[in-house]
Amino acid sequence: MRLRTDIFVSALLRRVFAKGDFAAVEAKGADEAGAVFIRQHFRDGLETLYGPAPQSVFDRETSGERLFERRLTREEPERVRELLERERKFDPDLWVVELEADDLGDIVPLVDERRNPL
């Protein structure tokens, strides 16, 4: 069973604040099952966008977990906004969380790291 989105986002914000970084909800979606997109802001003005991993990467062990994949890496904010606008047309109930953190560490579970652990 997957954790409700509002609870997942709340826990995500707390983990970011605990590291001394900043986070905010840019767009609130459906409380129970909204998709979550994460905008990571860097000091140089560029952004990385993370989105939900495709269903094909889930198996029995990860079926209740939220996994993310990089959609854009260190791009101009306008490009990130354009992609999010396209996603909102497809799914108006999505969440967008903004993070100001240089390193996400273990805050955002990425598909790439699960497939190729260090």
N, C-alpha and C positions, 0 to 999 in steps of 0.2 A: 504494500500500500504506500502510495506517495504522500509525502507531507504537503499540506495545503500551501499554496503559493504565498499567501500573506504571512504565514509563519516562517516559511523559508526565507523570504525577503527580510523579515524582522531579524532573524538570526544572522543573516549575511551582514546587515548593517551593524549589528553588535560586534561581530568579529572584526570588521574594518575599524570601527571606533576603538576597539581594544588594542589594536596595533598602533594607534595614534594617527591613523589616516582619516580621511573624510569620505562620507558617502551620503547620497540623497536619492529619493525616489523621484524621478523625472515624470514618469507616467504610471499610474496605478491601473492595473487590469483586473481581471476576475479573481476574487479572493480564493476560490477553491482550486482552480486549475489553469490559471493564465500562464502563458509562456513568459519566460524571463530573458531579457537581453541586458547585457552589462556593458556600459561605456567606461573604459578606463582612460582617464585624462592624464597626460604627461606635462611636465613643466615647459616643454618646448612647443606646446600648443597642439601636438598631434594626439590622436586617439586610437585605441584598439577596441574593436567591438567583438563581444562574445555572444553567441546565441545558443539555443538548445541544440544538443547533439541529435542527429537523425536517429529514428527508431531502430535502424538496422544495427547500431552498435550496442544495443541493450541485450542482455541475456538474463537468465534467472537470478544471477547474483546482483545485477545492477538494475533490475526492473523497478524498484521503488526509489532509486537514487536519481538525483538531477545531475546530468553531465553536460558540459558545455564544449563548444568548439570555437576556435577563432574564425570570425567571418571576415574581418578586416584587421590589418596590422599596421599600426603607426601611420594612419592616414589623416588627411585634413578633416576637421569637424564637419564641413559641408558634405563630404562624401558619406560620412557616418549617418548624418541626418537623412540624406537621400535614401540610403538603404533601409533605415528605420521607417520612413514614410511608406516605402513599398511593402514592408512587412505589416504595417498597420492596416493597409488596404486589404490584406489577406486575413489578418487576425486583429480586429480592433480591441480585443481584450488582453493584449500583451502588456507586460510590465517593462519599464526601462529604469535601470538603476545606474546611477553615475558614481564612479569611484575616483578619488584622487589618491592614487597609490602607485609608487614606482614598481613595487613587487607584490603580486597577488599571493605568492607562496601557496599555501594550502587552502586559501579562502575560496577559490573557484576551482572545482574539480573538472579538469580538462580531459577530453577523450584521448588526445595525443599522448598524454603522460600515462594513461592507463594501458595503452597499447605498447608503449615503448618506455618502460620505467628506467630511471637512471641507474 
